[in-house]
């Protein structure tokens, strides 16, 4: 980060997602989903001291799971 130039260095965020069909027969199904955002858990500074929006920071590690059932 170079505060004198008013710019930030490029950053990198890795997101992963996976889904699994546990059961599927005719019109019935059960699916499991897992998603991880910012797997590297790096602090991502998007912008700072902007004229229009101020400082913005990307989210740290977020993990979410979900299940979907249709019948």
Secondary structure, DSSP 4 states (H G I P E B T S, - for coil): -BTTTTB--------EEEEEEEEEETTEEEEEEEEEE-TT----EEESS-TTT--EE----EEEEEEEEE-
